[in-house]
Amino acid sequence: MARWLALVLAVLVTGCAPRPAPSALPAAPAATRTATELAAGWQFRFDNSLSPEIASTLPDSDWQAVSVPHTWNRLGEYRIGRTDATDNRQGQGWYRLRLDGASLPVGKRHVIEFEAVGNLADLWANGRHIGSHAGAFSRFRFDLTDHLDPAGPNLILLRADNSAPRPGSSTEHIVPLDGDFFIHGGIYRPARLLHVAPSHIALDDQGGPGVYATPTIGADGAGQLAMRVRLTGTADGQSLVAILRDAAGRTVAEATTPLTAGQREAALRLNVAAPRRWNGRADPYLYRLETRLAEAATTLDSVAVPVGFRAFRIDPNTGFHLNGKPLPLHGVSRHQDYLGQGWALSAEDHERDMALIAEMGANTVRFAHYQHAANWFELADRHGMIVWAEIPFVNKVAFGDAPASPELVANARQQTVELIRQNFNHPSVVTWGIGNEVDIDLAGGRLGPRADARPLLRDLNALSKAEDPTRPTVIADCCEATHEDLLSGKTPIQPPLSGEADLMGYNRYYGWYYGKVADLGPHLDKLHARYPRIPLSVSEYGAGGALSQHVADPATHQIKFSGRPHPEEFQSWFHEQSWPQLRDRPYLWANWIWNMFDFSSKIRQEGDATDINDKGLVTFDRKVKKDGFFYYKAQWSADPVVHITSRRWTTRTDPLTQLRVYSNADRVALTLNGKALGEVVCIDRICAMDGVRLAAGSNVVTARATFGAKTVDDRVEWTLTP
């Protein structure tokens, strides 16, 4: 394994973003690929006893009409106990769709594409089993052409199986085997039917785009774009044309190479005199690379991907550098579910999530703990977020004291290849995550020493480098040197994971699950001294926060991390204590809060919720930004911030209180019931006034700060009861 003082990667990659508006580029020739979105017309039935033969003949009345994206699962409620709003069934969900063959384009291959199905998918067309796909998070395709009636009706069946992983189950060899999140069943991301010419850019490359481009920038500032293109069904006389366009649609560079019959791969190289760099949130500039398979003057197929020219390096002492300049990375992790929707998100849902993350001032996102949706990667490219993307290898390799099975190893390798190929072309991605807390069951004494994850990690590390030598690998560790046995009281078996990948992330919860919050910084210093040549980051830190639970003195509150209550004030205090320790250690190449949003987890009965991990800075429904959100917005954002905390603690019994405001102003002016209380100096973005006496009944508190010529106010109302 390569170790170095400065992990220097002149990594310049491409991204996959939505196509520009039609006016930006010439119209694609009619002969190129088209797509039929398969959103409507689906029928659904949850049935563990159904067979494909019976499913094909059941009357329509035995099915539920649904649209895709769809999941049958709904998990998580802001109440104590479950109601009918929860659907945590795990098993087999069946989907049925009728296709009119006469409506399909003539002379094309018809390839069905699913962006994701949870967790194990089996597909039939007109009674014939087409194939299976194991893994809930990646794109997969099947060529249906030879199984469809081009003149009549066709019946498509898909079985989605999210059975709980256990020995002997259908999912026993599919990662993840466990985790603090719920695997939703269904066709929960979009599906479509692609129509391509017999000669086309390959669609059978592990769900990838078939076009893989690696830009580089020389010392003189000149750029070069090296392309690999995978092909299907080529013939003599055909050619491959590559055109690079800038954001305005102008041609920047182009190249053409001839093809021969049966050629499966081609390489091209484009020169760009002085490319504008993709520069994170400051300037996330994207080019567009069009790749066309042509025959004479006819374009048979085309694929477009955006390109981002950028270089980064990660140093174990000075952290992350983008395009030759240091860029301290601070951000969040994110799970992909919404209250009441599960994993079936719309494009608008993804856009809302990214807008909230950007509003808070984050510049990096960890895509936890699996491959996220294609448009989530695209949004990261366009917003300039630095991305840690990872596979769902979580918690353990086996159910007992045993190494990973050959089948599980094969599945983990498959999901690694899918992640990398499908997202190779994204400038936002800087590292491939190959495991998360895979030592936690050993550290907790639940598994023995034979269930060591390191052999599989080494395999995945080598595989990731073979697939993409331009990006480093990373692991998120739970427990090394915490000296905590989290669950069982037994002596932990804890082989260190540091050094099994190029980079390390440490999931650390000092002051929440163990220890004191002030222990975080010294703990990290010890790890940095132990591993001086490995770039280190904090991949998770956080605390729960319930909107309806409050405490006056969070610093002395004894938190019940796995129970109730989870006062919102404790969450805010925890972050006030944690962030300065991370910010002031420049050797950390990045820090990610756990989590941006509350999310579903069937193991959680905590705070004021059921089946919800409440560590988010925003609620599960995205309707409420917790106080902690504004603490970080005041720390990270240049936008003016004035936010009075404890605003949801509306009914008070103690007349004496502290007024606490998060602001990036130098000072704020406070009033109570229209009377001025004076100005408070803001220290490290926290503006506090102690000993304020509330009046009986209603009390109105305001805070005001001036930012140049702009004044920003906030207001809360509390009631003091006897």
Phi and psi in degrees as a GROMACS rama.xvg file:
@    title "Ramachandran Plot"
@    xaxis  label "Phi"
@    yaxis  label "Psi"
@TYPE xy
-76.8645  131.688  ALA-2
-128.474  141.471  ARG-3
-153.84  154.795  TRP-4
-63.0153  -41.3472  LEU-5
-124.519  118.433  ALA-6
-80.9507  95.5686  LEU-7
-102.158  114.125  VAL-8
-127.27  107.323  LEU-9
-80.1284  73.6645  ALA-10
-95.7982  123.511  VAL-11
-134.814  111.835  LEU-12
-127.2  179.632  VAL-13
-117.438  166.922  THR-14
-127.811  163.018  GLY-15
-112.592  103.707  CYS-16
-120.864  164.465  ALA-17
-58.5099  152.189  PRO-18
-65.7364  142.092  ARG-19
-62.8937  167.526  PRO-20
-57.7407  148.086  ALA-21
-54.2909  -29.38  PRO-22
-71.2991  -16.8378  SER-23
-75.9892  -27.1941  ALA-24
-134.435  156.515  LEU-25
-60.1656  149.462  PRO-26
-63.6447  139.626  ALA-27
-69.8894  141.151  ALA-28
-58.9171  150.698  PRO-29
-62.1575  -22.5749  ALA-30
-77.782  -8.96725  ALA-31
-74.9132  173.163  THR-32
-63.245  147.847  ARG-33
-127.577  171.757  THR-34
-140.457  140.796  ALA-35
-108.002  112.145  THR-36
-69.1751  131.129  GLU-37
-105.394  66.9499  LEU-38
-95.8402  -38.5426  ALA-39
-105.302  164.393  ALA-40
89.9457  1.34052  GLY-41
-80.1918  148.996  TRP-42
-118.127  146.276  GLN-43
-131.622  145.719  PHE-44
-152.455  126.725  ARG-45
-90.3589  119.316  PHE-46
-161.819  109.973  ASP-47
-77.6073  -10.005  ASN-48
-105.956  0.337689  SER-49
-76.1376  147.187  LEU-50
-112.901  160.162  SER-51
-63.1808  -32.0228  PRO-52
-65.4941  -44.8403  GLU-53
-70.9765  -40.411  ILE-54
-58.6237  -32.6836  ALA-55
-69.7429  -25.9999  SER-56
-106.876  -7.60536  THR-57
-61.5977  140.145  LEU-58
-66.7854  158.015  PRO-59
-58.2175  -30.133  ASP-60
-65.6472  -16.3885  SER-61
-90.7862  5.50426  ASP-62
-120.854  157.603  TRP-63
-103.594  129.486  GLN-64
-74.1285  128.26  ALA-65
-138.332  163.769  VAL-66
-116.084  156.551  SER-67
-106.714  133.919  VAL-68
-70.2946  145.545  PRO-69
-150.922  139.507  HIS-70
-138.246  146.739  THR-71
-85.2041  -8.57824  TRP-72
-90.7013  139.425  ASN-73
-137.616  119.73  ARG-74
-137.631  131.729  LEU-75
112.037  123.644  GLY-76
-141.696  141.004  GLU-77
-85.7443  70.8064  TYR-78
-164.629  170.642  ARG-79
-92.494  113.916  ILE-80
96.8485  154.649  GLY-81
-88.2172  151.368  ARG-82
-123.212  -171.028  THR-83
-66.0857  -10.1564  ASP-84
-69.3701  -17.7402  ALA-85
-91.0705  132.883  THR-86
-133.863  96.728  ASP-87
-107.872  27.4293  ASN-88
-63.7923  138.124  ARG-89
-123.189  129.734  GLN-90
160.93  -141.932  GLY-91
-107.009  121.24  GLN-92
-109.049  130.687  GLY-93
-106.374  139.677  TRP-94
-124.959  138.927  TYR-95
-131.432  138.004  ARG-96
-144.026  136.001  LEU-97
-101.568  132.053  ARG-98
-118.353  134.421  LEU-99
-89.8055  109.266  ASP-100
-61.0105  -30.1436  GLY-101
-67.4369  -19.0863  ALA-102
-88.453  -5.7519  SER-103
-81.1826  145.144  LEU-104
-60.1214  136.935  PRO-105
-78.5494  143.279  VAL-106
79.8762  12.1923  GLY-107
-111.872  158.878  LYS-108
-86.7762  142.277  ARG-109
-116.825  110.686  HIS-110
-115.991  120.558  VAL-111
-85.5031  137.593  ILE-112
-127.351  126.723  GLU-113
-113.386  126.59  PHE-114
-73.3453  -24.4677  GLU-115
-178.187  145.792  ALA-116
-138.231  131.22  VAL-117
-100.08  123.661  GLY-118
-123.027  -32.6704  ASN-119
-120.548  121.361  LEU-120
-110.701  136.628  ALA-121
-127.641  135.598  ASP-122
-122.039  135.546  LEU-123
-124.51  145.306  TRP-124
-129.484  119.272  ALA-125
51.9341  41.8813  ASN-126
85.9818  -4.87884  GLY-127
-103.63  130.982  ARG-128
-72.7104  122.586  HIS-129
-91.75  -39.1748  ILE-130
168.922  176.924  GLY-131
-130.16  157.125  SER-132
-141.763  129.073  HIS-133
-110.645  116.654  ALA-134
134.113  132.981  GLY-135
-89.5851  0.318753  ALA-136
-127.017  -3.88808  PHE-137
-119.378  158.622  SER-138
-73.4949  143.283  ARG-139
-147.042  157.822  PHE-140
-138.843  152.153  ARG-141
-137.542  136.588  PHE-142
-81.4532  115.265  ASP-143
-97.3516  -3.57686  LEU-144
-50.4445  -49.2867  THR-145
-79.0781  -0.247032  ASP-146
-114.717  3.19551  HIS-147
-105.808  148.453  LEU-148
-87.5598  111.851  ASP-149
-72.3279  -8.60295  PRO-150
-116.087  -7.47716  ALA-151
-137.587  -165.615  GLY-152
-74.7866  150.19  PRO-153
-134.601  143.627  ASN-154
-116.542  121.974  LEU-155
-105.391  129.933  ILE-156
-120.608  136.042  LEU-157
-132.235  131.167  LEU-158
-106.591  121.526  ARG-159
-107.249  123.785  ALA-160
-120.855  114.465  ASP-161
-116.116  36.6713  ASN-162
-53.9645  143.617  SER-163
-61.4089  131.307  ALA-164
-64.9123  127.472  PRO-165
-162.031  162.024  ARG-166
-54.7084  128.935  PRO-167
88.09  -7.39416  GLY-168
-80.6066  166.721  SER-169
-67.0803  -18.7823  SER-170
-111.084  17.3975  THR-171
-66.9349  -18.0219  GLU-172
-115.308  20.4417  HIS-173
-111.572  122.952  ILE-174
-78.2364  140.616  VAL-175
-88.2711  149.217  PRO-176
-81.9289  -18.3161  LEU-177
-162.382  172.668  ASP-178
157.73  161.66  GLY-179
-88.651  47.0754  ASP-180
-157.246  160.163  PHE-181
-104.011  129.786  PHE-182
-81.5753  109.474  ILE-183
-80.7823  144.784  HIS-184
-95.624  152.649  GLY-185
122.816  175.368  GLY-186
-86.4485  77.2494  ILE-187
-90.397  -3.56062  TYR-188
-122.073  167.256  ARG-189
-60.1572  156.306  PRO-190
-131.521  153.062  ALA-191
-156.921  164.083  ARG-192
-111.652  117.366  LEU-193
-90.6961  137.12  LEU-194
-116.964  113.66  HIS-195
-130.394  157.123  VAL-196
-67.6103  157.874  ALA-197
-54.9346  -32.902  PRO-198
-96.3973  118.328  SER-199
-155.802  164.502  HIS-200
-69.7603  132.815  ILE-201
-56.6571  136.385  ALA-202
-110.417  2.41297  LEU-203
-108.967  29.2938  ASP-204
-107.281  65.6617  ASP-205
54.0684  36.7155  GLN-206
77.1669  4.54633  GLY-207
-77.453  169.987  GLY-208
-75.6747  -14.5603  PRO-209
86.5775  -14.1692  GLY-210
-119.496  124.116  VAL-211
-130.711  116.728  TYR-212
-122.197  134.729  ALA-213
-123.329  105.809  THR-214
-81.3613  150.556  PRO-215
-135.766  157.198  THR-216
-126.663  127.659  ILE-217
-80.0663  173.305  GLY-218
-61.7733  -26.1868  ALA-219
-85.9953  2.31073  ASP-220
87.7504  -3.52399  GLY-221
-76.3244  144.141  ALA-222
-108.555  154.977  GLY-223
-140.501  141.769  GLN-224
-121.123  110.655  LEU-225
-95.3474  126.312  ALA-226
-118.721  140.316  MET-227
-119.421  130.19  ARG-228
-127.265  125.895  VAL-229
-97.4772  142.249  ARG-230
-132.296  157.656  LEU-231
-135.677  132.097  THR-232
69.5114  31.488  GLY-233
-72.2338  159.108  THR-234
-133.743  158.48  ALA-235
-57.8982  143.253  ASP-236
91.5215  -7.21644  GLY-237
-87.5459  164.481  GLN-238
-144.636  161.629  SER-239
-115.326  127.795  LEU-240
-118.546  129.797  VAL-241
-118.542  129.828  ALA-242
-129.549  123.712  ILE-243
-100.866  126.622  LEU-244
-118.733  148.651  ARG-245
-82.0366  -176.838  ASP-246
-65.4953  -20.7525  ALA-247
-89.5218  -1.31673  ALA-248
91.8496  1.94995  GLY-249
-77.8608  141.84  ARG-250
-70.5178  127.31  THR-251
-102.897  -38.2839  VAL-252
-160.281  154.685  ALA-253
-153.628  156.418  GLU-254
-153.5  155.465  ALA-255
-136.965  142.586  THR-256
-137.41  138.623  THR-257
-75.2638  155.72  PRO-258
-121.149  159.382  LEU-259
-121.339  166.852  THR-260
-61.0854  130.37  ALA-261
78.004  6.58111  GLY-262
-67.2037  129.453  GLN-263
-100.738  -17.0322  ARG-264
-151.247  146.386  GLU-265
-138.101  154.166  ALA-266
-124.164  139.332  ALA-267
-135.341  161.531  LEU-268
-141  130.163  ARG-269
-116.814  141.932  LEU-270
-107.623  134.52  ASN-271
-126.216  121.012  VAL-272
-58.6682  -51.1349  ALA-273
-149.698  78.0287  ALA-274
-65.5272  143.049  PRO-275
-77.7715  132.806  ARG-276
-85.8441  146.207  ARG-277
-75.6548  117.37  TRP-278
-125.932  47.8426  ASN-279
63.2517  -149.578  GLY-280
-67.8487  -21.9424  ARG-281
-67.311  -36.8195  ALA-282
-164.138  81.3138  ASP-283
-81.4456  67.2163  PRO-284
-78.8326  131.538  TYR-285
-122.481  133.3  LEU-286
-91.6591  170.522  TYR-287
-125.415  123.208  ARG-288
-103.223  117.167  LEU-289
-102.379  127.268  GLU-290
-119.214  123.043  THR-291
-122.071  133.694  ARG-292
-96.6177  118.088  LEU-293
-123.906  154.455  ALA-294
-134.264  110.368  GLU-295
57.2673  -124.239  ALA-296
-93.7175  4.5367  ALA-297
-101.897  130.972  THR-298
-86.9805  117.018  THR-299
-83.4311  -35.5831  LEU-300
-156.553  154.584  ASP-301
-152.753  147.914  SER-302
-135.506  138.572  VAL-303
-123.271  134.137  ALA-304
-135.474  140.109  VAL-305
-71.5942  156.009  PRO-306
-125.336  134.733  VAL-307
-122.191  116.633  GLY-308
-82.6476  118.005  PHE-309
-162.093  156.17  ARG-310
-129.02  140.968  ALA-311
-138.214  159.358  PHE-312
-144.064  154.016  ARG-313
-127.886  118.182  ILE-314
-109.134  137.127  ASP-315
-69.0935  -10.7815  PRO-316
-112.936  -31.0513  ASN-317
-115.661  -0.101178  THR-318
83.4454  -147.113  GLY-319
-90.5081  137.83  PHE-320
-129.076  132.497  HIS-321
-120.486  123.961  LEU-322
52.7515  42.2839  ASN-323
84.595  1.30795  GLY-324
-124.206  143.233  LYS-325
-64.4655  139.503  PRO-326
-137.677  94.22  LEU-327
-60.6307  126.531  PRO-328
-98.034  125.666  LEU-329
-138.7  128.579  HIS-330
-167.913  -150.768  GLY-331
-139.249  160.332  VAL-332
-97.4119  160.074  SER-333
-146.516  132.664  ARG-334
-96.5216  162.029  HIS-335
-100.606  21.5361  GLN-336
-113.18  158.868  ASP-337
-127.247  147.812  TYR-338
-58.4593  127.16  LEU-339
81.3302  -8.86937  GLY-340
-118.315  -18.2948  GLN-341
63.6217  -134.809  GLY-342
-90.4838  -1.09615  TRP-343
-84.7562  82.3212  ALA-344
-97.4153  149.943  LEU-345
-93.3881  169.284  SER-346
-60.5815  -35.6347  ALA-347
-66.0609  -35.0567  GLU-348
-62.5215  -45.4928  ASP-349
-62.6981  -42.3085  HIS-350
-64.323  -39.1316  GLU-351
-62.7951  -43.7565  ARG-352
-60.9131  -45.8754  ASP-353
-67.1638  -35.9356  MET-354
-63.7061  -38.8119  ALA-355
-66.3692  -41.675  LEU-356
-63.8267  -42.903  ILE-357
-66.3635  -39.2433  ALA-358
-58.6635  -38.0121  GLU-359
-70.7722  -15.7716  MET-360
97.1792  10.7177  GLY-361
-66.7932  152.168  ALA-362
-125.605  8.79811  ASN-363
-150.427  148.979  THR-364
-134.839  131.514  VAL-365
-93.7898  122.077  ARG-366
-84.6906  85.9718  PHE-367
-94.3883  149.296  ALA-368
-108.785  47.2475  HIS-369
-170.856  175.635  TYR-370
-71.8715  124.923  GLN-371
-89.8423  175.883  HIS-372
-63.8228  153.589  ALA-373
-58.4864  -42.2072  ALA-374
-73.4914  -16.9434  ASN-375
-70.9761  -39.2148  TRP-376
-63.3614  -41.6368  PHE-377
-62.2721  -41.9421  GLU-378
-63.3556  -38.6192  LEU-379
-61.8275  -42.3075  ALA-380
-57.58  -48.5842  ASP-381
-72.3959  -29.3823  ARG-382
-89.9435  -6.70621  HIS-383
77.2277  24.6526  GLY-384
-78.307  141.944  MET-385
-87.7559  130.5  ILE-386
-118.962  134.035  VAL-387
-100.755  113.273  TRP-388
-108.215  142.546  ALA-389
-145.99  161.764  GLU-390
-92.1114  162.321  ILE-391
-87.3265  47.2506  PRO-392
-89.1437  101.02  PHE-393
-131.339  136.076  VAL-394
74.191  -51.6206  ASN-395
-161.134  164.467  LYS-396
-105.036  -11.2005  VAL-397
-157.432  166.889  ALA-398
-87.1589  -15.5064  PHE-399
-134.934  -165.926  GLY-400
-80.0531  78.1405  ASP-401
-153.889  155.16  ALA-402
-73.0627  171.621  PRO-403
-60.8574  137.509  ALA-404
-70.5789  155.712  SER-405
-57.0656  -35.2955  PRO-406
-67.7986  -40.2529  GLU-407
-68.613  -39.1904  LEU-408
-58.5769  -44.9777  VAL-409
-62.25  -39.6465  ALA-410
-68.7562  -41.8266  ASN-411
-62.1455  -39.1542  ALA-412
-65.0058  -43.3048  ARG-413
-59.163  -46.7613  GLN-414
-68.2747  -28.2152  GLN-415
-67.2373  -47.7583  THR-416
-62.3815  -43.1204  VAL-417
-60.6329  -46.4031  GLU-418
-56.751  -47.6096  LEU-419
-71.7695  -46.9732  ILE-420
-68.0677  -39.4967  ARG-421
-70.2119  -22.0374  GLN-422
-124.876  16.4029  ASN-423
-57.0981  -35.1115  PHE-424
-90.8073  30.5318  ASN-425
-112.58  117.976  HIS-426
-66.1248  -22.3956  PRO-427
-68.1153  -30.0823  SER-428
-77.8647  124.956  VAL-429
-116.278  -12.7499  VAL-430
-153.831  148.06  THR-431
-104.627  119.061  TRP-432
-83.1902  129.358  GLY-433
-110.701  2.70973  ILE-434
178.554  146.432  GLY-435
-129.781  119.269  ASN-436
49.7185  38.9696  GLU-437
-73.1454  -1.87028  VAL-438
-102.812  2.72885  ASP-439
-71.405  -35.4551  ILE-440
-73.4929  -29.5606  ASP-441
-71.4089  -42.7578  LEU-442
-63.9896  -31.8133  ALA-443
-87.0629  1.33313  GLY-444
74.8663  13.2352  GLY-445
-85.0508  -18.7556  ARG-446
-129.866  155.697  LEU-447
-91.9205  -178.924  GLY-448
-67.3185  -18.9081  PRO-449
-73.165  -18.1572  ARG-450
-88.196  44.1893  ALA-451
-77.9856  125.101  ASP-452
-80.7254  -11.3367  ALA-453
-63.7173  -38.195  ARG-454
-58.5943  -41.4645  PRO-455
-69.636  -39.0732  LEU-456
-59.1375  -40.9919  LEU-457
-65.256  -38.6586  ARG-458
-62.9609  -47.2035  ASP-459
-68.5217  -33.1511  LEU-460
-63.1463  -46.8969  ASN-461
-64.7513  -40.9223  ALA-462
-63.2352  -43.5706  LEU-463
-60.7008  -39.4798  SER-464
-70.8699  -33.9714  LYS-465
-67.0097  -38.4877  ALA-466
-73.207  -37.7927  GLU-467
-148.05  91.5393  ASP-468
-73.6655  -3.11317  PRO-469
-90.0492  -12.5005  THR-470
-121.587  145.194  ARG-471
-78.2858  163.668  PRO-472
-101.177  161.571  THR-473
-148.255  150.332  VAL-474
-126.311  142.982  ILE-475
-103.38  118.658  ALA-476
-102.643  145.252  ASP-477
-92.3863  -33.1942  CYS-478
-139.299  -11.119  CYS-479
-57.4236  130.368  GLU-480
66.8726  9.94253  ALA-481
-80.3579  -19.4124  THR-482
55.0273  35.4186  HIS-483
-120.249  130.298  GLU-484
-97.5768  104.239  ASP-485
-68.1444  -29.2931  LEU-486
-129.705  -47.0345  LEU-487
-98.1552  -16.623  SER-488
81.1089  -1.07643  GLY-489
-86.8454  163.848  LYS-490
-65.7446  121.63  THR-491
-69.8433  143.802  PRO-492
-100.877  109.845  ILE-493
-137.838  80.7103  GLN-494
-67.6265  130.717  PRO-495
-66.0975  140.626  PRO-496
-97.942  -16.4091  LEU-497
-58.2036  127.77  SER-498
100.022  -8.97343  GLY-499
-82.1663  -8.42029  GLU-500
-139.645  172.725  ALA-501
-66.6864  -38.8768  ASP-502
-120.548  159.83  LEU-503
-126.083  143.76  MET-504
-121.796  138.667  GLY-505
-115.882  119.735  TYR-506
-83.6072  108.553  ASN-507
-129.043  131.511  ARG-508
-128.988  48.3856  TYR-509
-64.6143  130.909  TYR-510
89.6687  -3.64214  GLY-511
-119.068  -71.7825  TRP-512
-83.8337  -26.4864  TYR-513
-161.34  159.847  TYR-514
64.3755  -164.051  GLY-515
-113.256  149.773  LYS-516
-61.0988  -29.9189  VAL-517
-70.5819  -12.2488  ALA-518
-76.0318  -13.8296  ASP-519
-60.0976  -53.9292  LEU-520
-60.3338  -50.2329  GLY-521
-59.3268  -35.8692  PRO-522
-61.4001  -44.3514  HIS-523
-66.2614  -37.549  LEU-524
-60.7037  -39.2576  ASP-525
-64.2504  -41.1262  LYS-526
-67.9253  -38.3852  LEU-527
-63.651  -38.7727  HIS-528
-68.321  -34.6453  ALA-529
-72.7616  -33.8225  ARG-530
-126.732  68.4  TYR-531
-67.9643  -16.3403  PRO-532
-102.736  2.25823  ARG-533
-108.849  124.624  ILE-534
-65.0119  128.88  PRO-535
-112.868  149.738  LEU-536
-142.495  166.775  SER-537
-105.629  106.755  VAL-538
-84.6193  -17.1672  SER-539
-152.793  138.87  GLU-540
-158.7  143.761  TYR-541
170.866  177.221  GLY-542
-150.864  154.404  ALA-543
-73.5512  153.421  GLY-544
-148.991  116.337  GLY-545
-103.709  132.652  ALA-546
-66.1677  -26.4305  LEU-547
-98.7963  4.33017  SER-548
-122.062  133.249  GLN-549
-141.4  158.125  HIS-550
-150.815  142.902  VAL-551
-77.7741  -34.8076  ALA-552
-126.362  82.9438  ASP-553
-63.9274  -25.8015  PRO-554
-64.4877  -25.6524  ALA-555
-108.238  0.178979  THR-556
-72.9903  132.685  HIS-557
-88.5598  104.241  GLN-558
-75.7297  142.657  ILE-559
-103.236  88.091  LYS-560
-61.6805  -30.6462  PHE-561
-107.28  22.0758  SER-562
-146.114  -138.502  GLY-563
-136.337  147.749  ARG-564
-89.9082  170.911  PRO-565
-124.901  78.4445  HIS-566
-57.6743  138.269  PRO-567
-61.4213  -33.946  GLU-568
-65.6463  -32.8088  GLU-569
-66.6501  -42.3662  PHE-570
-58.3152  -44.8817  GLN-571
-63.4044  -46.3095  SER-572
-60.3526  -42.0012  TRP-573
-56.3614  -45.7342  PHE-574
-71.6054  -34.7104  HIS-575
-59.6435  -35.507  GLU-576
-81.9897  -30.9075  GLN-577
-82.561  -46.2839  SER-578
-59.19  -45.9355  TRP-579
-58.78  -33.4003  PRO-580
-65.6768  -36.3521  GLN-581
-77.2228  -44.4366  LEU-582
-58.5303  -35.8411  ARG-583
-88.3504  11.8673  ASP-584
-118.645  88.4294  ARG-585
-65.5406  -14.1295  PRO-586
-71.7531  -16.9924  TYR-587
-73.4902  122.711  LEU-588
-79.5188  -15.5737  TRP-589
-168.755  160.114  ALA-590
-140.088  132.911  ASN-591
-124.933  125.641  TRP-592
-72.3218  140.021  ILE-593
-108.175  103.114  TRP-594
-144.646  164.917  ASN-595
-67.578  -39.7188  MET-596
-129.062  144.147  PHE-597
-56.7108  149.127  ASP-598
-147.376  166.461  PHE-599
-79.7317  142.066  SER-600
-158.961  120.776  SER-601
-73.8515  -6.44476  LYS-602
-93.6447  1.43532  ILE-603
-105.359  124.134  ARG-604
-131.503  78.8565  GLN-605
-139.96  160.995  GLU-606
58.3243  -129.447  GLY-607
-110.923  26.2595  ASP-608
-133.508  167.901  ALA-609
-126.434  131.478  THR-610
63.1582  31.0422  ASP-611
-132.601  129.751  ILE-612
-83.6132  115.773  ASN-613
-99.1951  27.0831  ASP-614
-79.3884  -2.07997  LYS-615
-64.9522  153.156  GLY-616
-86.6729  -9.74694  LEU-617
-133.907  146.475  VAL-618
-68.3938  163.671  THR-619
-56.91  -33.2577  PHE-620
-90.7306  1.54097  ASP-621
66.7843  17.5582  ARG-622
-90.1025  -25.7548  LYS-623
-126.38  126.195  VAL-624
-90.0011  119.144  LYS-625
-69.932  166.409  LYS-626
-55.4837  -36.9677  ASP-627
-59.0365  -31.3427  GLY-628
-57.603  -45.0097  PHE-629
-76.4909  -24.8862  PHE-630
-60.2182  -46.5314  TYR-631
-74.3054  -33.2135  TYR-632
-62.5015  -39.6236  LYS-633
-65.6756  -32.981  ALA-634
-76.4052  -39.0339  GLN-635
-107.918  -26.8734  TRP-636
-94.5528  149.462  SER-637
-86.2085  -11.3293  ALA-638
-70.5368  144.484  ASP-639
-61.6134  135.375  PRO-640
-130.245  127.584  VAL-641
-139.807  112.584  VAL-642
-140.041  118.834  HIS-643
-81.7348  128.714  ILE-644
-85.5594  173.256  THR-645
56.7935  29.3496  SER-646
-68.3615  -24.3725  ARG-647
-88.1969  -4.24843  ARG-648
-85.2146  73.2134  TRP-649
-81.9212  -23.6028  THR-650
-111.307  118.768  THR-651
-115.423  151.292  ARG-652
-117.979  -16.5268  THR-653
-103.407  122.062  ASP-654
-68.9097  -24.9212  PRO-655
-90.2549  131.688  LEU-656
-147.604  164.694  THR-657
-100.552  135.641  GLN-658
-94.8139  126.544  LEU-659
-130.097  127.891  ARG-660
-128.838  137.221  VAL-661
-98.3278  125.526  TYR-662
-155.909  147.904  SER-663
-99.1149  16.749  ASN-664
-84.905  165.473  ALA-665
-70.5697  -33.9028  ASP-666
-156.002  158.782  ARG-667
-128.829  149.621  VAL-668
-101.48  132.163  ALA-669
-114.519  145.189  LEU-670
-133.516  153.302  THR-671
-131.391  118.65  LEU-672
53.1078  41.7073  ASN-673
83.7022  -4.97524  GLY-674
-102.735  133.63  LYS-675
-67.9264  133.185  ALA-676
-100.948  -9.21842  LEU-677
106.486  178.911  GLY-678
-97.8622  148.043  GLU-679
-121.737  129.974  VAL-680
-73.6946  137.234  VAL-681
-92.9725  119.442  CYS-682
-107.108  116.376  ILE-683
53.6384  42.1211  ASP-684
72.7502  13.4131  ARG-685
-118.302  125.905  ILE-686
-119.961  109.55  CYS-687
-126.841  139.434  ALA-688
-128.816  122.174  MET-689
-93.1242  161.836  ASP-690
68.2421  28.7365  GLY-691
-79.5292  130.777  VAL-692
-101.774  120.815  ARG-693
-82.1555  151.566  LEU-694
-89.0008  157.915  ALA-695
-62.3593  139.466  ALA-696
87.6484  -144.462  GLY-697
-77.8848  140.185  SER-698
-133.658  131.959  ASN-699
-113.877  123.274  VAL-700
-111.76  134.495  VAL-701
-125.739  153.077  THR-702
-133.721  137.604  ALA-703
-138.618  139.509  ARG-704
-140.269  154.5  ALA-705
-110.95  132.715  THR-706
-123.98  93.0767  PHE-707
64.6537  -120.769  GLY-708
-91.793  3.03276  ALA-709
-108.752  137.74  LYS-710
-111.571  133.764  THR-711
-121.788  133.233  VAL-712
-120.46  157.049  ASP-713
-140.912  156.061  ASP-714
-147.555  136.364  ARG-715
-133.742  158.842  VAL-716
-130.056  126.291  GLU-717
-123.162  152.234  TRP-718
-117.72  125.412  THR-719
-94.3477  120.084  LEU-720
-107.92  156.357  THR-721
